[in-house]
């Protein structure tokens, strides 16, 4: 797909503060599944501010020899909620040639639908439906993304990978954080970190939108604290067979 540098324009400052963390068990799960032992190379694609990269770095060798290491081969190539921005099938095929035999392509994301919701720790849930309605109030009913609209995927990520030389991926889960708490500004930043609600899309009304969200949240929680359950951490693992 055509690269649009405005997809996340203005969102970087909000990303680390506003996005919920992946499972604290993620590193252990990947180390166990792939036998990661501090050797080999990691390529994290679409890494944003490096949230996933930093967490996984200790499981691999250092990157002091860049850019010589850039061509690969890699033991692991990861996409943290970024694979859907690519032309999935040709990109997966390119990655297949970059990973070493026995290596893997891994997609990491949050999965709430169909997963068991933990008991509430007491704070109210984030009123996402009402905030989404505010987004539509300011930006219209069609989801925006950069200079265009949000891309419609022709295939699910699972089906896209299954159609490549990797074959059908294995989907496994690491338990999400059951008692993740967010303050009002973190919730606002979470929306500003999304391509469909990046600050530049609101133009001169960006602060007006943010203030409406803050007012809504204060009405739901006078203490300004919310429980966030983004789901468990989904790991879609596609392995290259040993040579």
C-alpha positions as CSV (number, residue, x, y, z in Angstrom):
1,X,0.0,0.0,0.0
2,X,1.1,3.6,-0.5
3,X,3.0,5.0,2.4
4,X,1.3,8.1,4.0
5,X,3.6,9.9,6.4
6,X,0.6,11.7,8.0
7,X,-1.1,8.5,9.3
8,X,0.2,9.2,12.8
9,X,1.1,12.9,12.5
10,X,1.3,14.4,16.0
11,X,0.5,11.0,17.7
12,X,4.0,10.0,18.7
13,X,4.0,12.1,21.9
14,X,0.8,10.3,23.0
15,X,1.8,6.8,22.1
16,X,3.9,5.6,25.0
17,X,1.6,7.3,27.6
18,X,-1.7,6.4,26.0
19,X,-1.4,2.8,24.7
20,X,-2.0,0.0,27.1
21,X,0.9,-2.3,27.8
22,X,1.2,-5.9,26.4
23,X,1.2,-8.8,28.8
24,X,4.1,-9.0,31.3
25,X,4.3,-12.7,30.2
26,X,5.0,-11.8,26.6
27,X,8.8,-12.2,26.7
28,X,8.7,-15.5,28.5
29,X,6.1,-16.8,26.1
30,X,8.2,-16.0,23.0
31,X,11.4,-17.2,24.6
32,X,9.7,-20.6,25.4
33,X,8.0,-20.9,22.0
34,X,11.1,-20.0,19.9
35,X,13.9,-21.0,22.2
36,X,15.2,-17.5,22.4
37,X,18.5,-17.4,24.4
38,X,20.2,-14.1,23.9
39,X,21.6,-14.9,20.4
40,X,20.4,-14.0,16.9
41,X,18.9,-10.8,15.6
42,X,15.5,-9.2,16.0
43,X,13.8,-6.9,13.4
44,X,10.8,-5.0,14.8
45,X,8.8,-3.5,11.9
46,X,6.6,-0.4,12.3
47,X,8.1,-0.1,15.8
48,X,6.7,3.3,16.7
49,X,8.5,4.6,19.8
50,X,10.1,1.1,20.4
51,X,7.7,-0.2,23.0
52,X,8.0,-3.8,21.8
53,X,11.6,-3.5,20.6
54,X,12.9,-2.4,24.1
55,X,11.1,-5.3,25.8
56,X,12.5,-8.0,23.5
57,X,16.0,-6.6,23.0
58,X,17.5,-8.5,25.9
59,X,16.5,-11.8,24.2
60,X,18.9,-11.1,21.3
61,X,22.4,-9.9,20.4
62,X,23.2,-6.1,20.3
63,X,22.7,-3.8,17.3
64,X,26.1,-2.0,17.5
65,X,27.0,-3.1,14.0
66,X,24.2,-1.3,12.2
67,X,23.6,-0.8,9.4
68,X,25.6,-3.9,8.4
69,X,23.1,-6.1,10.2
70,X,20.1,-4.7,8.5
71,X,19.8,-7.2,5.6
72,X,19.4,-10.2,8.0
73,X,19.0,-13.1,8.4
74,X,16.8,-12.6,11.4
75,X,15.8,-15.1,14.1
76,X,12.6,-13.2,14.7
77,X,10.7,-10.4,12.8
78,X,7.9,-8.8,14.8
79,X,5.0,-6.5,14.0
80,X,3.3,-4.9,17.0
81,X,-0.2,-3.8,15.7
82,X,1.4,-2.6,12.4
83,X,1.2,-5.5,10.0
84,X,-2.3,-4.5,8.8
85,X,-0.7,-1.2,7.4
86,X,1.2,-3.3,4.8
87,X,0.3,-5.3,1.8
88,X,0.3,-8.4,4.0
89,X,0.9,-11.3,1.6
90,X,3.9,-9.8,-0.4
91,X,5.4,-8.4,2.9
92,X,5.1,-11.8,4.6
93,X,6.8,-13.4,1.6
94,X,9.6,-10.9,1.8
95,X,10.0,-11.6,5.5
96,X,10.1,-15.3,4.8
97,X,13.3,-14.8,2.8
98,X,14.8,-12.6,5.6
99,X,14.3,-15.0,8.5
100,X,16.7,-17.9,9.2
101,X,15.5,-21.5,9.0
102,X,13.5,-22.2,12.2
103,X,12.9,-18.4,12.7
104,X,9.6,-16.8,12.8
105,X,7.3,-13.9,11.9
106,X,5.2,-12.8,14.9
107,X,2.3,-10.4,15.0
108,X,1.5,-9.0,18.5
109,X,-1.7,-7.2,19.5
110,X,-4.5,-7.0,22.0
111,X,-7.5,-9.4,21.8
112,X,-10.6,-8.7,24.0
113,X,-13.3,-10.3,21.9
114,X,-14.0,-13.9,23.1
115,X,-11.5,-13.7,25.9
116,X,-12.5,-14.0,29.6
117,X,-12.9,-10.6,31.2
118,X,-11.2,-10.5,34.7
119,X,-13.1,-9.3,37.7
120,X,-13.4,-5.5,38.0
121,X,-10.9,-4.0,40.4
122,X,-13.6,-1.4,41.3
123,X,-12.9,1.6,39.0
124,X,-15.3,2.3,36.2
125,X,-14.5,1.1,32.6
126,X,-13.4,3.6,30.0
127,X,-16.6,4.7,28.2
128,X,-15.2,3.9,24.7
129,X,-18.5,3.9,22.9
130,X,-19.2,7.5,24.0
131,X,-15.7,8.7,23.2
132,X,-16.0,7.0,19.7
133,X,-19.2,9.0,19.2
134,X,-17.3,12.2,20.0
135,X,-14.7,11.2,17.4
136,X,-17.5,10.8,14.8
137,X,-19.0,14.1,15.9
138,X,-15.8,15.9,15.0
139,X,-14.5,13.8,12.1
140,X,-17.6,12.3,10.5
141,X,-18.9,8.7,10.3
142,X,-16.1,7.4,8.1
143,X,-12.9,6.5,9.9
144,X,-10.0,8.7,8.8
145,X,-6.4,7.7,8.3
146,X,-3.8,10.3,7.2
147,X,-5.0,11.9,4.0
148,X,-7.5,9.2,3.3
149,X,-9.7,6.7,5.1
150,X,-9.0,3.6,7.2
151,X,-7.9,0.7,5.0
152,X,-10.3,-2.2,4.5
153,X,-8.4,-5.6,4.7
154,X,-9.2,-8.0,1.9
155,X,-8.1,-10.9,4.1
156,X,-7.8,-11.5,7.9
157,X,-4.2,-11.4,9.1
158,X,-4.5,-15.2,9.8
159,X,-5.7,-15.9,6.3
160,X,-3.1,-13.7,4.8
161,X,-0.3,-15.5,6.5
162,X,-1.8,-18.9,5.7
163,X,-1.6,-18.1,2.0
164,X,2.2,-17.6,2.1
165,X,5.1,-20.0,2.4
166,X,4.9,-19.7,6.2
167,X,1.5,-21.5,6.1
168,X,-1.2,-21.2,8.8
169,X,0.1,-19.4,11.9
170,X,-0.3,-20.6,15.4
171,X,-2.3,-18.2,17.6
172,X,-1.4,-18.2,21.3
173,X,-2.2,-15.8,24.2
174,X,-0.3,-14.2,27.1
175,X,-2.6,-13.1,29.9
176,X,-3.3,-9.4,29.8
177,X,-2.9,-7.0,32.8
178,X,-6.1,-7.6,34.8
179,X,-6.0,-4.4,36.9
180,X,-4.6,-1.8,34.5
181,X,-5.6,1.7,35.7
182,X,-5.6,4.8,33.5
183,X,-6.0,8.5,34.4
184,X,-8.0,11.0,32.2
185,X,-5.0,12.3,30.3
186,X,-3.8,8.8,29.6
187,X,-7.2,8.0,28.1
188,X,-7.1,11.2,25.9
189,X,-3.6,10.3,24.8
190,X,-4.8,6.8,23.9
191,X,-7.2,8.2,21.4
192,X,-4.7,10.8,20.0
193,X,-2.2,7.9,19.5
194,X,-4.7,6.2,17.0
195,X,-4.4,6.9,13.3
196,X,-8.2,7.5,13.1
197,X,-8.0,10.1,15.9
198,X,-4.5,11.6,15.4
199,X,-4.4,15.2,16.5
200,X,-3.9,16.7,13.1
201,X,-7.3,15.4,11.9
202,X,-9.1,17.7,14.3
203,X,-7.4,20.8,13.0
204,X,-8.3,23.9,15.0
205,X,-10.8,21.9,17.1
206,X,-8.3,19.5,18.6
207,X,-8.4,21.1,22.1
208,X,-12.2,21.4,21.9
209,X,-12.4,17.7,21.3
210,X,-10.0,16.9,24.1
211,X,-11.9,19.0,26.5
212,X,-15.2,17.3,25.6
213,X,-13.5,13.9,26.3
214,X,-12.2,15.2,29.6
215,X,-15.6,16.5,30.6
216,X,-17.2,13.1,29.7
217,X,-14.6,11.2,31.7
218,X,-14.9,13.5,34.8
219,X,-18.6,12.8,34.7
220,X,-18.0,9.0,34.8
221,X,-15.3,9.1,37.5
222,X,-14.9,12.0,39.8
223,X,-11.6,10.5,41.0
224,X,-10.4,10.5,37.4
225,X,-9.3,6.9,37.4
226,X,-10.5,4.2,35.0
227,X,-10.1,0.4,34.6
228,X,-8.8,-0.5,31.2
229,X,-9.1,-4.1,29.9
230,X,-7.7,-4.1,26.3
231,X,-7.7,-7.9,26.4
232,X,-5.1,-10.6,26.5
233,X,-2.0,-10.2,24.3
234,X,-2.5,-12.2,21.1
235,X,0.6,-13.7,19.5
236,X,0.2,-14.8,15.9
237,X,3.3,-17.0,15.2
238,X,4.3,-18.1,11.7
239,X,7.4,-20.2,11.6
240,X,9.8,-21.0,8.8
241,X,10.6,-24.7,8.7
242,X,14.2,-25.6,9.6
243,X,16.4,-26.0,6.5
